[in-house]
Amino acid sequence: MIIPYFKLLLKRNFFLLCFSQIISQFGDKLTQLALVGLVSSLFKTSSNIHLAIVFSMTIIPVVLFSPITGVYVDRWSKRKTMYFCDFLRAIMIFTIPLFFLKTHLFPFICLMIFLSASAGRFFIPAKMAFFPQLIEKKEIFLANSLISVTATSAAIFGFFFGGIIVDRLGLDAVFRLDAATFLISALAIIFITAREEDKFFTKNILKVGKEMVEAVKRSFIQELKEGIKYIHSSDETKYAFRTFLFLFSYVGALSTASIRYFQKILGDSSSNVREVGFIGVSLGVGIFIGSLIYGRIAHRFSIKKIINYSILIASGFLIFFTVSIRVNPDSGYAIFLSFILGLIISPIFIGINALIHKESQADLLGRIFGSLEFIGHLGLLIFMFVSSLLADIMTPFTIIVSVGIIGFLFSIFFIFSDDHSH
């Protein structure tokens, strides 16, 4: 089962791309846990909304820039776009411990997180549009699975070591380490030998900026229209967009409530992030193993049915998970249940990405993935704040169970509507 993945990783360029993703994603998870600890220590009484604010700094750039990133990624060198973005992110993250952390200048920390996330908005569609050039078309399912596995591996180690590092070494060390991971990631991408037409970053930045403005005037609107028209003309991409919006809204509604719930039920104090990290590790292990399995058997089943039934089962299991750890607040038990949940949800995002790669035109992939990021994170942002505001009148337990019930009902609707459409 694992041998085909090793064969894929023997391709030097694809290996370097996966390695860069592992390194940078690892640093991102460290920073996420550091932000949880930072907000918990600074705002003990109203940390739900402050946690939503700091997390929104990573989401707002998606909403603002995703409609245009895909258009430019499709005409830029994707490899150069990726390593330039990583260099920028390293600089932004490093300014946090260098200037703002010790003085607790929360607004400036939020600003740096926002700028780092803004640079990253060009990275993701560039990566998703670039990696099919490094493999054969028949390897798309395996490659999507491996891309998901490498990201999950980074999440596993990042969440595990993040909780320990935050508790033992402090926030300063975490942000410095995150900046270093972006530098290493950029270097790995530089060493990828696959080359594209030299379109970007070979001239000075001012001239590039002028060309971007002219490009907007000439063809941005037309190219964006082409991408939207293509999305509406394909049942597969329409399905992917609908599902992506639903899933990210789902995650947004759960984000702050679940963190507070685990801290309260399993943690030693409001600022404890270790238990949150361990839950993230076990969830990531489940996604990791599930992704490996699904990548090998995906071609045997309908992608849509796998996604719809995964959402249905995951929603039901989420309700069981939340209720049962309230009755039995044991860390080991919670870790086991989060592992099972990871197995259940693993096919969802792999299936959506593979569906788009399989059905879409190569020259529109940047626009499609950029638009996908936009609509998904818009839902995430809206429902994260809705959930945070509801935390003033509802407990985290009530929010999580309510979201699980709503997700269960919506997944039933998706199953019946997709069955009748065939």
C-alpha positions, 0 to 999 in steps of 0.5 A, spaced: 500 500 500 505 504 501 510 502 495 506 507 490 507 513 495 515 512 495 515 511 488 512 518 487 517 521 492 523 518 488 521 524 483 526 529 486 521 535 484 515 532 487 519 530 494 522 537 494 515 540 494 512 535 499 518 537 504 517 544 503 510 543 505 511 539 511 516 544 514 512 551 513 506 547 515 509 545 521 511 552 523 504 554 522 501 549 527 506 552 532 504 559 531 496 557 531 498 554 538 502 560 540 496 564 538 491 560 543 496 561 548 497 568 547 490 570 547 488 566 553 494 569 557 492 576 555 484 576 555 482 571 560 475 574 560 473 575 553 478 570 550 472 567 545 472 574 541 479 575 541 481 568 539 476 569 533 479 576 531 487 573 531 484 567 527 481 572 522 487 575 521 489 569 517 482 568 514 481 575 511 486 575 506 483 569 503 477 573 502 480 579 500 485 576 495 483 570 493 478 573 487 485 575 484 490 571 486 488 565 481 488 570 475 495 572 476 498 565 478 495 562 472 500 567 468 506 567 473 511 562 474 508 558 480 515 556 482 518 563 483 511 565 486 511 560 492 518 561 494 518 569 494 511 568 498 515 564 503 521 569 504 516 574 505 512 570 510 519 569 514 520 576 515 513 578 517 513 572 522 520 574 525 518 581 526 513 579 532 518 576 537 523 581 534 519 588 536 512 586 538 511 580 543 515 583 549 510 589 549 504 585 548 502 590 542 496 585 540 494 590 534 501 589 531 501 582 532 495 581 528 497 586 523 504 581 522 499 575 522 495 578 517 501 580 512 504 573 513 497 570 511 496 575 505 503 573 502 501 566 503 494 567 499 498 566 492 502 560 495 496 555 495 493 556 488 500 556 485 502 550 489 495 546 487 496 549 480 504 547 480 504 540 482 501 536 477 507 539 472 511 534 476 507 528 476 504 524 470 496 525 470 495 517 472 498 519 479 493 525 480 489 521 486 496 518 489 499 525 489 493 529 492 493 524 497 500 525 498 500 532 498 494 531 504 498 526 508 504 531 508 500 537 510 497 532 516 504 530 518 506 537 519 500 538 523 501 532 527 508 534 529 506 541 529 501 540 534 504 535 538 511 539 539 507 546 539 504 545 546 510 543 549 514 548 546 509 554 548 509 551 555 516 550 556 520 555 551 515 560 551 511 564 545 518 568 543 521 561 541 515 559 537 515 565 532 522 564 531 522 557 529 516 559 525 520 564 521 525 559 520 521 554 517 518 559 512 526 560 510 527 552 509 521 551 505 523 557 500 530 554 499 527 547 498 522 550 492 528 554 489 532 547 488 526 544 484 529 544 477 522 544 473 522 550 470 516 555 467 516 561 462 520 566 466 514 571 467 515 573 474 520 576 479 526 577 474 525 585 474 525 590 479 519 590 484 516 597 481 516 595 474 512 588 476 507 593 480 506 597 474 505 591 469 500 588 474 496 595 474 496 594 466 494 587 467 488 589 471 486 594 466 487 589 460 484 583 462 483 581 469 475 582 469 475 578 462 479 572 465 475 572 472 469 572 468 472 566 464 474 562 470 467 563 473 463 561 467 467 555 467 465 553 474 458 554 472 459 550 466 461 544 470 457 540 475 463 537 478 466 544 480 459 547 482 459 541 487 466 542 489 464 549 491 458 548 494 461 542 499 467 547 500 463 552 502 459 548 507 465 545 510 469 551 511 463 554 514 462 548 519 469 548 521 468 556 522 463 555 527 467 549 531 473 553 531 473 557 537 468 553 541 472 547 540 478 550 543 475 552 549 471 546 550 477 542 550 481 547 554 475 547 559 474 539 560 481 536 559 486 542 560 489 544 567 487 552 566 485 557 561 491 558 558 493 551 557 494 549 550 497 542 551 491 538 551 489 542 545 495 540 541 494 533 543 487 532 540 490 536 534 495 530 534 491 524 534 486 528 529 492 529 524 494 521 525 487 519 523 487 523 517 494 521 515 492 514 515 485 515 512 489 519 507 493 513 505 488 508 505 483 513 501 488 514 496 489 507 494 482 505 493 479 512 491 478 510 484 473 504 486 468 509 488 464 515 486 468 521 489 461 525 491 458 519 495 464 518 499 465 525 500 457 526 502 457 520 507 464 522 510 460 528 512 454 524 514 458 520 519 463 525 521 457 529 524 454 524 527 460 522 530 462 529 532 456 529 537 457 522 540 465 525 541 462 531 544 457 528 549 462 522 551 468 526 553 463 530 557 461 524 561 468 521 561 473 527 561 479 523 560 485 525 555 486 518 553 479 517 551 479 524 547 485 522 543 482 516 541 476 519 539 479 524 535 483 519 531 477 516 529 474 522 527 480 524 523 479 517 519 472 519 517 474 526 515 480 524 511 477 523 504 473 529 504 478 534 502 482 529 498 476 528 494 474 535 492 481 537 490 482 530 486 475 532 483 477 539 480 484 536 478 481 531 474 475 535 471 478 542 470 482 545 464 490 546 466 490 553 464 484 555 469 486 551 475 489 557 479 483 561 478 479 555 480 483 554 486 483 561 488 476 562 487 475 555 492 479 558 497 475 565 497 468 562 498 471 557 503 474 562 507 468 567 507 464 562 510 469 560 515 470 567 517 463 569 518 461 563 522 467 563 526 465 570 528 457 568 529 460 562 533 464 567 538 458 571 539 454 566 541 459 563 546 456 569 550 449 566 551 451 559 549 456 554 552 461 551 547 458 544 548 451 547 546 455 550 540 458 544 538 452 539 538 448 544 535 453 544 529 453 537 529 446 536 528 445 541 523 451 538 519 448 531 519 441 534 516 445 538 511 449 532 509 442 528 508 440 533 504 446 533 499 446 525 499 438 525 496 439 531 492 446 528 488 442 522 488 436 525 484 441 529 480 443 523 476 
